[in-house]
Amino acid sequence: MRAADRLVAETVRRGGPWLAVLAVTSVLGAFAQLALPLVLGRTVDELVAGGTGTATWLGACACVVILTVACDTLGVWASGSSGARSSAWLRERVVRNVLGIGPAVTRRFPEGDLVTRMGLNTEEIGHVPESLVTGAALVIPTAGGIVALTLIDPLLTATLVVGLVLIALVLRAFLTVSTAIAGDYQAAQSDIAARLVDALAGARTIAAAGTADRERARVLTALPLLRRHAMAMWRANARAGVQAGAVVPLLEVAVLGVGGLRLAGGDLTAGELYAAARYVVLGAGLGSALGYVGRLARARAAAARVDELVAESPRSYGTRPLPPGPGTLELRDVDAGGLHEVDLVIPGGQAVAVVGRSGAGKSLLAAVAGRLVDPRHGTVHLDGVPLPDLSREALRRAVGYAFERPVLLGGTVAAAIALGAPAPAPAPARVPGADTGPGPGPGRHSRRRTGTEKATRSGDGRTGQPDGNGEVVRAAARAARADTFVRRLPLGYDTPLQEAPMSGGERQRLGLARAFAQGQRLLILDDATSSLDTVTERQVARALSGELRDRTRLIVTHRVATAAAADRVIWLDDGRVRACGSHHTLWADPAYRAVFQAGAS
């Protein structure tokens, strides 16, 4: 739990200025609580003695009460603000780290589990500043009560300390037990979330198969376990509450009994006895820390789960630019989990198909080639430069990816295609008076622009795409055979994605367009044409061998026509390169033909 405790401590430090406000109000409130018994005791003595300072002490009582209420009110506001700030910082750190690690993290943790860790668990850790500060503030009344009782009568102090030791032992045991139970509870939550995400992704399949009841039972498999952990947490909390609750009244009775004997012997006044009774209540208030300890236990358990996401360092990048070159790709003795001893040289400008049965390592090879995944052993070079030495900008501008099921990100269709594309050079400054367009304004405003023209001329202003990126978007869409259907959308390229219903093939074409707009030197297509009809696939293939022929193309495929059109074919078998050559030459091997006959993907 040491790493988890360090993460908790770091989260507390990120509470911001409101955490200081919370600390100040908690301390002031604690001292106000300490002062109240003293002020009340003096007021009682003045009333009994009929002194002239009664009004003064009553006013002091009112001031202390007002201060207590004000501190409580401001403390509630400060605890919420500091908790929100801490949670936001932690979520940002986790998201940045997970995205920086890349696909490797999704291989270790299911999507639903990741969502639970980044959502519920970070929220529980975000409550730590309030729990620690407010809980620590309880020590002030306890310590003050001990000091005050010592000043009144040391015998009363000894009685109080014995009870406080018992309460501290109860809290320590509760923290240990609750942390373990909370970890099991959170793991069961993640299991349910992971199953639910899988079910939602396959909702159409479940509906078509009529297996909703069976799937519901599968998703809720961990529900009895979740209930068992919840009941264990409740029992631990109840047991600790009963133990602390039994100690507190016994402690008060013991102190009051001793104080009563001292009063009867003339060693205490009535006001001192009243103050002593109040200080015992404050001193024994340490037992009310049970709720804060429970929150801390859940936060520690959550921090242990979140620490698994932040312990691994994100992928680092170098600073080197990519030198001029044709896009030659070299894999030297690469080992990456499912890949073993892969040595390949792909000359720049070639179209290379990667084929093999399911599980042969095709997608992993594609991920390693563009540094979505780093190999455990070996190196990957692009035009002679190891990929880790390249800067992030140089690498991502050089390599464009298209996937079988692309996820479209951005406010509009144009923004989805332009995602990650290099910004164009700034337009030269316009000379005043040089515009000779018709009418009172510049000629470019003389007619109404369509959605297509707006995308071409200005890009997507809502998502911050730079002006001039529109032509890059249009050219990439044309190469991917997406331009025609995009122009039929209500606002053309400016159509919001949520208002642009698309088939699987149309989404794939936008994914291809995004890769074409981004990858200036190397295109990696991971089964990215599987949903295209035959005619469209041939048109995309012509673009790959036509206007995109100056780029190196690595194409993962299971289609014979795609492999036949490639310059070379890399045949993977069980993570190793079984053969490399032309499709025509490899076709003579029955095992090679069986790869396509089996419909490998």
N, C-alpha and C positions, 0 to 999 in steps of 0.2 A: 504493500500500500504506500510505500515511500514516494513513488512517482506520482501516484494519485494525490497524495497530500501536497506535493510540490505544485501540482496543477491547481489545487484548491487555493493554495496560498497566492499563486500568481493571479488567479481570478479575483481574489479579495483586493489585491493591489490595484486592479483595474476598475474599482468602483467609482473612481472620479471624485470630484469635489463634494458630491452629495454624501459620500462615505464619511468624510470629515465632519459634515454637518450631523450625520447620524451619531458619530462618536461623541461629539460635543453635547448634543441633546441627551444622549443616553447617560453621560457622566453627570450633567447638570441635574437630570431627572433623578439619578441615584442619590446625589447629595441632597436634593430636595426631600426625598423620602427619608433620608437620615435625619434631616433637620426637623421634620414634622413631629416625631415623638418627643424630642427635646422641647420644642415650642409648646406642644400640647401639655407636656408635664409641668412646665413653668406656669402655664395658664391655669391648670388645675390648682397648683399651689397658691397662686394669687387669689383664686376664687375662694379657696378654703380659708386662707388667712385674711381675706377681705382687704387686700392691699389696694393701693391706688394705681398700680400698673396693669390692671386687668385689661383695659382698653388697648394698651400698647401691645400686649401679647396676643390679644384677639386679632389685631391688625396684622401682626407677624404671621399668625396662622393663615389668614386669608392670602397673604403674599406667597407663602410657601405652596398653598394649594393651587393658586393661579400659575405659578412657575411650573408645577408638576403637570398640569393640564396642557400648558403651552409646549413643554418639552415632548409630551406624548404625541400631540398633534403634529408638530414639525418632524418628529421621528418617524411617524408613519409615512409621511411624504418622502422623506429622505431615504427610507429603506426601499420604497418602491422604485425610486429613481436610480439609486445605486445598484439595485438588483438588475434592473433593465439594462443599465450600462454594462455591467459585468457579463450578462448573458449575451448581449450584442457583440462584445469583444470576443468572447469565447466562440460564438457561432462563426464569426468572420474568420477567426484563426483556423477553426476546423474545416470550414468550407474551402478556404484558400489551400490548406494542406492537402485535403482530399483531391481537389482538382489538380494540384501540383504533382501529386504522386501519379495520377492518371489511372489507366485501366487496371493496374496492379491491385488497387484497393478494392475494386468491385469483384475481383476474383477471390478475395479473402472474406468479404462481408456481403451478404445479400442486400439488395436495395432497401428493403423494408427495415432491416437492421440498421443500415446507415442513417435512414431518416429518423429512426427512434433515438439513435445516439446524438445526432445533430439537433434534434428537436427537444424531446422530453428530458433527456439526460443533461443537456446543456442548461436547460431551464432550472433543473434542480440544483445544479452547481451555482447558478446565478443567485440563488437565495442564500448562499453561504455568507456574504458580507453582513446581511442583516442578522443571521443566526449567530455569527461569531461576535459581532459588536454588541448586540443586545444581550446575548448570553454572558459575554465577559462583563458587561455592566452590572450583572447580578452579583458579581464578586464584591463590588463596592459597598452595597448595603450590608453584605455578609461581613466583610472586614470591618466596616464602620460599626456594625452591631457588636462585634467582638470587642472593639476598642471602647465603645460606649459602656458596655456591660462591665468591662474591666475597671473603668473609672467609677462606676456605681458600686460594684462589688465583685472582686475577682472570683469568688465562689460561683457566682452566676455564669461567669465566662467559662469556667471549667465544665460546667454542665452542658452549655451550648456546644462547645468544641467536640465533645463525645458524640453528640447527635450529628454534627456536620461531617465527621469522619464516616459515619455509617451512610449518610446520603451520598457522599462522594464515591464510595465503593459501589453503591447501587447505580449511579450514573455511568461509571466506567464500564461496568459489566454490560449495561444496556447499550452503550456505544459499540462495543465489540460484537455483541450478538446481532444488533440491528444492522450493522454494516454488512455482515454476511447474508442475512435474510434479504436485505434490500437488493443486493447484487443478484441473487437468484430470482427475485421478483422482476427486476428489470430485464434479465435474460429471457424470461418467459414472455414479457411484453414484446421484445424484439422478435421472438419466434413467431408470435401471432402476426405482427406487422409484416414480416417477410413473406409469410404464407398468403396474407391478404393482398400484397402487391402482386405476387405471382397470379393470384386468382383474377385480379382486375385486369392484368395484361392479357389474360386468356378468356375474358368475359364472353366474347363471341363464340369461342369454341365450346365453352361450358354450356351456353344457351343452346347451341346447335346439338350438342350431345344429350341435353336434358339431364345433366348431372349436377344441378345446382345444390340439391340436398347433400349429395356426397361431398361436394367441394366445400360446402359450409362446415360439414363435420371435420374435414381436413384442416381448414383454416383454424377452427376452434379446438384443435387437438390439445393445445397447451392450456386451455382455459381451466381445467381442473387443477393443473399444476400451479397456475397463477393464483387460483383461489386458495390453494394450500399455503403458498408463500404469504399471501395477504393475511390469512388467519394466523400464521406464525408470527407475523409482524404485530398483529393486534394483540396476541397473547403476550408477546415480549413487552409491549408498551403497557398493557394492563398490569402485568406482573411487577414491572418497575414502578408504575404509578401507585400500586397498592403498597409496595415496600416503602417508597418515599413518603406516601401519604400516612402510613402507620407511624413512621418515625417522627414526623413533624408534630402532630398533636401530643404524642408522648413527651416530646422534647419541651413543648410549651408548658405542659402540666408540671414537668419536673422543675423547670426554671421558676414557674410561679409558686410551686410548693416551697422551694428553697427561699424565694423572695418573701413569701408570706411569713416564714419563720424569722427571717431577718427583720421584717417590719414589726413583728410582735416583740422582738428583742430590742426594738428602738434603734436598730442600725440603719433603717431605711425610712424615708418619708413616704407618704401616700403618692405624691407626684413622682418620686423616683421609682416606686413600684410600678406605677402606670407606664412610665418611660421604659422600664426594663421589660415589661410585657410587650410593648410595641417593638423594642429592639430584638426580642426573641423572634417575633414574627418576621422581621426583616432578615435576621440572620438565617433563619430556616427557609427563607425564600429561595435559597439555592435549589430546593427541591422542585421549584417551578421551572427549572432549566430543562426539564425532561423533554418538552416539545422542541426546544432548540437543539438538544442532543440528537433527537430523532431526525431532524432536518439535516444535521451535520452527517449523520450516518448514511442517509440516502445520498447526500452529495458526495461523500467519499466513495460509495459504491459506483455512482454515476461517473465520477472522475476516473476510476479505474477503467471503465469502458471507453470513455472519451480519450483517455491517454493512449489507447491503442491506435487511434486515428492520427494523433499528433506526434507520437514517438518516432515514426518513420519520417525522415527528412524528404521534402519535395525534391523533384528532379532538379538538379543544378545545370546551369548552362555556362558556356564559355563566353568569350568576347570576340572571337575571330569572325570576320565576314567570310562569305563564300567567294572564292576567287572565280574568275571566268572559267567556264568549262562546259562540256556538253551534257553533264548530268550522269557521269559514270558512277555506278553504285558497286561497292565492293563489300562483301561479307567475308571476314577472315576468321576461320576456326570458331564460329559462333555457336554458343550453347546457351539456350534460353528456355529452360524448363522442358517444353515438348520438342525443342529443336536440338540436334546433336551434330557437332562437327560439320557445320555448314560452311563451305568455302565456295563463294560465287563471285564472278565478275560480270556485271551487266553493262555493256558498253553504252555510252550516252546516245540518246535518240532512238534506242531500240524499244520495240514492244515485246514484252516477255510475259507469257502466260504461266501461271502457277496452278498446277493441277494435282490431284491426289484424292484418295478416299477421305471420308469424314474422319476427323481426328488426326489427319496426317501432319498437321502443323501449318497449313496454308495461311490462315489468318494471323497466326503468331509470327510467321515470316514477314507478312505485310506490316505488322505492328513494329517489328524490330527494324525493318528497312527505313521507316520514317521516324523512328525513335519515340513511338508511343510506349514502347517497352524497351528497357535496356537489357542487353544480354548479361547473363551471369559470368560468361567468359567469352573472350574474343572481342573484335572491334568491327564497327561498320563505318565506312568512309563514303563520302559524297564528293566527287571530284578531288580526291586525295586528302580531304580534311575529315578527321574523326568527328562523328556527329556530336559527341559531348563537348567538343571544342567550339562549336558554332554558337553564336548568340541566339537567343530565343527568336528574335526578329528574322535573322538570316535563315534559320532552319524552317520556320513556319512559312516564310515567303517562298522558299524553294520547293517545299513539299506540299502537295494537295492530296487530301484523302476523300474518297467516296465509299460509302458503306452500303450493305444490303438493306438495312432499315435506317435510313438517315433521320436524325432528329433535327428539325428546322428551328432555328433560334433567331429572334429578331422581331421587330415590330411589324415589318411588312415583308412582302415577297422579295423586294429588292434588297432589304437588309439581310434576309436569310442567305441570299446568294453572295452578298458582299462580305459576309462574316469572315474576318481574318484576311481579307484581300488587302494587298498593300495600298496605301494611300497614294493617289496620283500626285504628280508634281503640281505645285500651286500655279494657277493661271497668271500670266503676266498682267501687270497693272494696266488698267484701261486709261488711255490718254483722253483727257477731257476734250469734248468737241469732236472726237474722231468718229463717233457713231453717226452713220449716215442713214440709219433705218428710217422708215416712213413714220409720219405722225410726230406728235410732240415728245414722245418717250422713245427709248431704245427700240430697235426693230424687233428684238426678241419678245417684246410684250405686245406686239401688234395683233396677235391672235391668241385664242384660248388654247392652252396646251392640254393634250390628253394625258392619261396616266402614264402611258409609255414614254412620252416626251419628257414628262416631269422626272421620271426615273433616269432617263438618259442625261438630262441637263443638270439635275441638282442632286441626284441620289436621294437618300431617305433622311430628311431633316429631323424626323421625330426620333430617330435612333442615333443621330450624330454621324452618319456616314458623310465623308467629305464630298464636297462638290467635285464633279468630274468623274466620280466612280461609276456613273451611270453607263457609260459606253463599255467599260470593262464588264459590267453586269450583263448588258445586252449581248455582247460578243460571246460570253460564257454560256448564256442561255441558248443562243443560237446553236452553238457547238453541241450542247446537250439535248437539242431538239425540244427545248422547253419554251422558247420564245412565243410560239404560236398559241399555246393554251394560256400562257400568262397574259398575253394581250387581250384575250377574251374575258378575263376577269373584270369585275365592275370598275376597278380603278387601275387596272393594268398592274404594273410593278409596284404601285403604291397601295395595293390592296392589303389590308391587315391579314396576317396569317390565319387568325381565327375566323375570318370571313371568306376564306379561300378553301372550300372543300376540295380535296384532291384524292385521286386514287393512289394505290401503292406505286404504280409506274410513274405517275406524275411527281410524286415525292422523290422517287429515285432520280428523276431527271433534274429536279432542283438540287439534289445532293451532288450530282455530277457537275452541274453548273457551278456550284460552290467550289468544288475541287479545281475545276478549270480556271476559275477566277483567282484562285490562291496559288496553286502550284506552278511556279514559273520554270522549274527545272525537272521535277520528278512528280509524276502522277501515280498514286497507288489506289487502285480500284479493287476493293474487297467484295467480290460478288455483287458489284454495284449495278449490274444490268439484269439481274435475275427476274425482275418484275416487268421488264419491258417486252412489248410484243416484238415479233420477229422483224417487222419492217423498221420500227424505231431503233432496235438494236443494231441493225445493219447501218442505219444512218449515223448513229453514234460511232460505230466502228469506222465509218468513212471519215468522220471528223478526227478520230484519233490517228488515223493514218494520213490525214490531210493537213489541216491547219494546225494540228497539235503534234505533228510528227517531229518537231524540233525538241520535244520533251521526252525524257525517258518514261516509259509506261510499264508499270508492274501490275498485272491484271490477274487477280484470283478468280478462277472460273471453273464451272463444271460442264460447260457447253463445248461441244466439239467444234462448232463453227468459230467460236472465239479463239480456241487454241490453234485452229488451222490458220487463222488470219495473223497470228503473232509471228514475229521474227524468230523467236526461240520459245521453247517450252521447258519449264523446270518441273520435273516429276518428283513429288515428295511421297515418301512411304515411311510411316512410323517415325516422323521427325527427321528423317535423313534424305538427302538428295539421291534418289535412285538412278536418275538419268537426266541429262540435259542435252537438248538438241532440237532439231526441227520436228514439227508435228508429223510431217510425212515420214521421216525416218523412224520415229518412235511408234508410229501406227503399226509397224510390222510386228511389234511385240504384243501377243495376246493379253498379257497382264495390263499393258497400257490401255488397250481397248476396253478391258473390263472396268477400268476406272469410270468411264463414261456410261457404260452399259448398266452399271450399278447405280447411276444417278448420284454419284458422290458430290458432296457440297463442301 
